């Protein structure tokens, strides 16, 4: 398993959420409301700050500081242009 943090992925990458920084309960609640929970799969629409992701048929922006707190399994590049 190739694990990294969400902020390290590039545009077009796919990933599966592995873990969240449990010290930041407000962020966990915010991410959960957006569908970012362990096991969720996502795609990177735009890298940088803010990072734009596609998860559960929705697009969400995350700051670099937020994305650093999301551990993901890198699933490689998406075959579909986002």
Secondary structure, 3 states (H helix, E strand, C coil): CCEEEHHHCCCCEEEEEEEECCCCHHHHHHHHHCCCCCCCEEEEEECCCCEEEEECCEEEEECHHHHCCEEEEEEEECCCCC
